[in-house]
Amino acid sequence: MPKLKPEKPALERRFYPIPDAANYLGVSVQFLYNGTSRKSKKPLSIPFRRIGGKILFDIRDLEKI
């Protein structure tokens, strides 16, 4: 009988896209899109990163709020 390898715990993601960040913060997706727009008149105070055309939020920054 072969030995089964114990499952490794799933790694938690560090960067979250806008829909997941909006759900975590309890705000609308459109609110985050408006705040991260390059032409935004009211930019977000939450740091975010643009990687390959995607807007990502660091979970560490979201937890500080």
C-alpha positions in Angstrom: 0.0 0.0 0.0 1.6 3.3 -1.0 2.1 6.0 1.6 0.1 9.1 1.1 1.9 12.4 1.3 0.3 14.9 3.8 -1.2 17.8 2.0 0.6 21.0 2.2 -1.5 24.0 3.4 -2.6 26.3 0.6 -0.5 29.4 0.4 -2.4 32.5 1.1 -2.3 35.1 -1.6 -0.5 38.3 -0.9 -2.0 40.4 -3.7 -5.7 40.7 -4.4 -7.5 42.0 -7.5 -10.1 44.7 -7.2 -13.2 42.5 -6.8 -11.6 40.6 -3.9 -10.2 43.8 -2.3 -13.7 45.4 -2.6 -15.3 42.4 -0.9 -12.6 42.5 1.9 -13.1 46.2 2.5 -16.9 46.2 2.2 -16.9 48.8 -0.6 -18.1 48.6 -4.2 -15.9 47.5 -7.0 -16.6 50.7 -8.9 -15.4 52.7 -5.9 -12.0 51.1 -6.1 -11.9 51.4 -9.9 -12.7 55.1 -9.6 -10.0 55.6 -7.0 -7.3 53.8 -8.9 -7.9 55.5 -12.2 -5.0 57.5 -13.5 -7.3 60.5 -14.1 -9.0 60.2 -10.7 -9.8 63.5 -9.0 -9.9 61.7 -5.7 -7.2 59.1 -5.6 -7.3 56.3 -3.0 -5.2 56.6 0.1 -4.7 52.8 -0.1 -1.5 51.8 -1.9 -1.9 49.6 -5.0 0.2 48.2 -7.7 -0.3 47.9 -11.4 1.1 44.6 -12.7 0.6 43.7 -16.3 -2.5 45.8 -16.6 -4.0 44.4 -13.5 -4.6 46.5 -10.4 -3.6 44.6 -7.2 -3.8 45.4 -3.6 -1.4 44.0 -1.0 -3.3 42.3 1.8 -0.9 43.8 4.4 -2.0 47.3 3.3 -5.7 46.3 3.5 -5.3 44.9 7.0 -3.9 48.3 8.2 -7.2 50.0 7.3 
